[in-house]
């Protein structure tokens, strides 16, 4: 286990010798007592990625990730990784992509939301870039204020329902 101090709070990073297994904000309440990690090159790569990201730039590489989930979850998370920096996508849009990929007529946006909520590698797998219908800011285990600040950091082009006066300034 490794800690990273971001402008939005402490981040916990966990990795095997071959890839990132978990990345979340420390106040999200996930348990860490069963994991013992030493520093390793994989963790250092994740820290370097976060340094670039929180400097307000798009990292041009992705740390090696070890995804642990169902095939549907992994399919959903892989779609999240295609959402460009500074852009958003709705749960419904992701559901339509999955339906098309599976050659079915419809996929539930709620099922997509459930899969996204199981994402164990926050920020790098950018679940914060997923918004509700009409770009409504919904559903982020790190909290909606933090989700909004991540989108602000990326200078997101679509504007979910936000009130900047309520959220304060975000500085990196």
Buried (B, 14 or more C-beta within 10 A) or exposed (E): BBEBEBEBBEBBBBBEEEBBBBBBBBEBEBEEEEEEBEEEEBBBBBBEBBEEBBEEEEBEEEBBBBBEBEEBBEBBBEBBBEBEBBEBBBBBBBBBBBBEEEEEEEBEBEBBBBBBEBBBBBBBBBBBBBBBEEBEBBBBBBBBBBBBBBBBBBEBEEEBEBEEEEBEEBEE
